[in-house]
Amino acid sequence: TINSSDVYSANFFLTQSGKYSMDVCLISLTTGLLERLQGGGPFELNILPGVMMASETVVSGKGATSFVAGFRTSFHIRARDRFSNALSMGGNAVVCNVTLLPLGSNATAALFAHGTVLPVWDNHDGTYGVSYLLTVAGHYSILVGVRGGRLIACTLV
């Protein structure tokens, strides 16, 4: 956009985080050549990831898909933004809940009805860890999400 005071503005939309270098140039209307503006760069841009999006976040590790009753297991959460950029800092309110799906013969009604909140530790680098111990065999659902956002569901057998 050009205005009368020789101030120019441009808009751009980046979806991938990372370091970028930008030069500002104009195409001369008289010569058709690209002209670098005085003080037009290069400028270093550091594009950071956006906010955590549960639908793009990745859950990995054995404890995300299976467990052995009576033995501690764990899994990891890699926070990502809506463009699947990995977050590089922690601080998100990540929540995790495990619920027994079919009521088993050894299960308590409370575990079936309400589930149990699992502790989540923040590694302060965009990753989170969850460690848990289940003593009743059965089919479970683990829900992982960010407080106020959508959840990721994992089914344990």
C-alpha positions in Angstrom: 0.0 0.0 0.0 1.4 3.4 -0.9 0.3 6.7 0.6 1.3 10.3 0.0 4.0 10.4 2.7 6.1 7.7 1.1 5.2 5.2 3.8 4.6 1.7 2.5 2.9 -1.1 4.3 2.8 -4.8 3.4 1.0 -7.7 5.0 2.1 -11.3 5.0 0.9 -14.5 6.7 3.4 -17.1 7.8 2.3 -20.5 9.1 5.7 -22.1 9.8 7.7 -21.0 12.8 11.4 -20.4 12.4 14.0 -17.8 11.5 13.5 -15.8 8.3 15.4 -13.1 6.5 13.5 -10.3 4.7 14.6 -7.7 2.2 12.4 -4.8 1.2 12.6 -3.8 -2.5 10.5 -1.9 -5.0 10.0 -2.5 -8.7 10.7 0.7 -10.6 7.8 1.7 -12.8 10.2 3.4 -15.2 12.9 0.7 -15.6 11.0 -2.4 -14.4 14.0 -3.3 -12.3 14.0 -4.3 -8.7 15.5 -1.6 -6.5 16.6 -2.2 -2.9 15.3 0.5 -0.6 17.8 2.4 1.6 17.6 0.7 4.9 15.5 -2.0 3.4 17.2 -5.0 5.0 17.9 -7.7 5.3 15.8 -7.9 8.4 15.8 -11.0 10.6 12.4 -12.3 11.6 12.0 -14.9 14.3 8.5 -16.4 13.9 7.4 -18.2 17.1 4.8 -20.9 17.3 1.2 -20.0 18.2 -0.9 -21.2 21.1 -1.2 -24.9 21.9 -3.9 -26.7 19.8 -5.0 -30.1 21.1 -6.0 -31.3 17.6 -2.4 -30.9 16.4 -0.6 -32.0 19.6 1.1 -35.4 19.6 0.9 -38.1 22.3 3.6 -40.8 22.2 5.0 -43.5 24.3 4.0 -47.0 25.4 1.7 -45.7 28.2 -0.5 -43.9 25.6 -1.7 -47.1 24.1 -1.2 -49.9 26.7 -0.3 -50.7 30.3 0.2 -53.7 32.6 -2.0 -53.6 35.7 0.2 -53.0 38.8 3.2 -51.5 36.9 3.9 -47.8 36.4 4.0 -46.6 32.8 4.3 -43.2 31.1 3.8 -41.3 27.9 4.9 -37.9 26.5 3.0 -35.0 25.0 4.5 -32.7 22.3 2.5 -29.5 22.2 1.9 -28.1 18.7 0.1 -25.0 17.4 -2.7 -25.0 14.7 -0.1 -25.2 11.9 1.6 -28.2 13.6 4.6 -26.1 14.7 6.2 -27.7 17.8 6.0 -25.3 20.8 9.4 -24.6 22.4 8.2 -23.3 25.8 6.0 -24.8 28.4 3.5 -23.1 30.6 0.3 -24.6 29.1 -2.4 -25.8 31.3 -2.3 -29.4 30.1 -4.8 -31.7 31.7 -5.1 -35.5 31.6 -7.8 -37.8 32.7 -8.1 -41.6 32.6 -11.5 -43.4 32.7 -12.4 -47.1 32.8 -14.6 -47.7 29.8 -16.6 -50.9 30.4 -17.4 -51.6 34.1 -15.1 -54.5 35.0 -15.7 -56.9 37.9 -12.9 -55.4 40.0 -13.6 -51.7 39.1 -15.1 -49.2 41.4 -18.1 -47.3 40.3 -16.2 -44.0 41.0 -13.4 -44.9 38.6 -16.0 -45.8 35.9 -18.2 -42.8 36.4 -15.7 -39.9 37.0 -12.3 -41.1 36.0 -9.1 -40.0 37.6 -7.0 -36.9 36.9 -3.4 -37.9 36.1 -0.5 -35.6 37.1 1.2 -33.9 34.2 4.7 -32.5 34.5 5.9 -29.6 32.4 9.4 -30.0 30.9 9.4 -26.2 30.0 10.4 -27.0 26.4 6.9 -27.6 24.8 6.8 -31.2 26.0 4.9 -32.7 28.9 5.1 -36.0 30.7 2.5 -38.2 32.3 3.3 -41.2 34.5 0.6 -43.4 36.0 -0.1 -46.8 37.7 -3.4 -48.6 37.1 -4.2 -51.6 39.3 -7.4 -52.8 37.6 -7.1 -54.4 34.2 -9.6 -53.3 31.6 -10.3 -50.9 28.7 -9.5 -47.2 29.5 -9.8 -43.9 27.8 -7.1 -41.3 28.4 -8.1 -37.7 27.5 -5.3 -35.2 27.1 -5.9 -31.5 26.4 -5.3 -28.0 27.3 -7.6 -26.4 29.8 -10.3 -24.5 27.9 -9.6 -26.4 24.6 -10.5 -29.6 22.9 -9.2 -33.0 24.0 -7.1 -35.8 22.4 -8.4 -39.2 23.2 -6.3 -42.4 23.5 -7.8 -45.8 24.2 -5.9 -48.2 26.4 -6.4 -52.0 26.3 
